[in-house]
Amino acid sequence: MGYRRVVRGMSSALLLAGLFATTAYAADTPGDSRSRLLQRMDRSGDGKISFEEYRNAMLRRFDARDKNHDGVLDGAEFPKEWLAGAATEDAQHKISRDDFSDQLAPTFDRFDADKDGQLAGAELDAFAAARKAREETKP
């Protein structure tokens, strides 16, 4: 299996698992709801999460975990639960900021059911359900 395929699989799992915590000081909290997601990501206050809001939130999340500021999450920086459900895992548990960023649009698009470039209503509920499912399967 090629390196890029492993990274993509790992990135997708990482992104799905980390969709909900968005600030450097926000704790990982199980049981996210639509209102909590909006509180953390909806910077415009319109009741929706745009791709830009999502992207910015997720990159803040990555940067908060990158304690040594080398642009790579590895070792103790890499939350093992971010790989929950991944078809493959990088044995070294590493992902670069660029590889992480490359997976943001495809991950967002999976939940943007009406393809309007924003997550709202049932789409946000699906985000919350995915988070809850991940929390319930965590070892």
Number of C-alpha atoms within 10 A of each C-alpha: 6 6 9 10 11 16 21 18 19 26 26 23 22 23 21 23 23 21 23 27 23 25 18 14 10 12 9 11 12 15 13 18 18 19 13 15 22 20 13 17 25 20 17 11 10 10 18 21 23 21 18 15 17 24 19 18 23 23 19 17 20 27 19 17 19 19 14 12 10 11 15 21 22 19 11 11 16 19 15 13 16 21 25 19 18 17 11 16 17 14 7 9 18 17 20 17 16 11 16 21 16 14 20 21 14 12 16 22 16 12 18 21 15 11 11 11 16 21 26 21 10 13 19 21 18 18 24 22 16 17 21 17 14 20 16 11 10 12 7
